Amino acid sequence: MFKKSLYFQIVIIFIGVVLISLASAFFISSSFFHSEVIFDEELSNISSGVAEIVELTGADDLPQLMDTIKTYYFNAVIVSEGGEVIGENAKIVNEVSKPMIQHITSLNQGETYILPYEHKANYRIIGLPVSIVAGETHALFVFINYEEEFESLRKVVFFTLCLVLMIGSGLILLASRYLVNPVKKLTNAAREMAKGNFSVRMETKSTDEVGELISSFNHMASEVEKIDQMREDFVSSVSHEIQSPITSIRGFTKAIKDDVVPKQHQKEYLDIIYQETERLSRLSENLLRLASLDSEQHPYRPETYRIDEQLRRTVLATEPLWKEKSIYVSLELEKAEIYADQDLMEQVWFNLLTNAIKYTPKNGQVSIGSEREIRGLVVRIKDTGKGIPEESIPQLFDRFYKVDKARSSAIDGNGLGLSIVKKILAIHQYSIEVVSEEGLGSIFIVRLKDEKEAKTKGNH
């Protein structure tokens, strides 16, 4: 369990990365240290100082001077143009060629030349001209070995890197707790949600990725809580909608069965039972349709067709409803085509039109119009009913929502028609809005996308 924790993984990854980085840096710096021009100026100054001492020393004392120089961390030899050597250092002599001697003697007084130091790990050879005898220039080669200094430097670097590793590891241990603690709290909150506690929330003041994660979690928890509440309301509404007609059917059938109802009134009660069964049938049909629309397996077969003709057919299909209430239906439709599922959109227009007829009083008026706008077609269905309160409009498309709950039993419907409309339009990526004023009626405005844009969305 511990090895799988995020805290442990962060610490191990950090220490691993630091170790690899420090080891790589140490070995790379050690390998290329000898090829870096880091001491050239200091070496030239030392060699110039040796040259000054050589020039101040008499020719007879030079061998003794060369022996004295050996006691320090560098060595030196003097070579004439003819190849005569003063001082003993085979390593220098072996690496110095005659052309190199001639090059050094040709330099101006005070100039230095550092011999190429490929494959020379911990030492340098510096050449410079010196005058031992008047009128004769020799080449002075100073051999400087800094192996001990280099080893000391490596130890210091190694100690520094180890110190960096220790301090960095301690800091990452502390920092990891700061990073991991919110994740642990988030895990505990998720477990609470899994138990059914959807009211759990987390506080955060940070705006980094962890803060965004916590904000997203809080938003998710809020939405899940709403969905859970909607589920409870849905179950409650379905139970109520089913219980009401079942109670009526049970009561009337028992009354008829027990001969409580006179035979001359039985037909009236049977009509009521029939209406209640129709109501149950519509409820189950709408519930099944909503469940099908909610699923991804619902058939969606878009095609190009004339929407004005579809609206006219819908008006004809609802003729018994509006004729019964003597409602005047007017049409002002522009000839237009849309790319949509014809069966689904027919359900939209049927629900909207029957809803308008349902809430329009006798001798009222329902008008249907369409017009083209910049982004597509707009269909408006207007009625002269009692209107919708402003506070009810945001909930109008919620499932089982009824504006006038007190009169819901008197008005045929189960509060699912507009929910189906909203769902079908969402599938097509269309939109709907409502403009209403109490006492003056309502307007349902459906915005349809342009045919080409709808085809693009549908293919996507």
Summary of the structure (lengths in Angstrom):
residues: 460
radius of gyration: 48.4
end to end distance: 44.7
largest distance: 155.9
contacts: 1268
relative contact order: 0.06
helix: 58%
strand: 17%
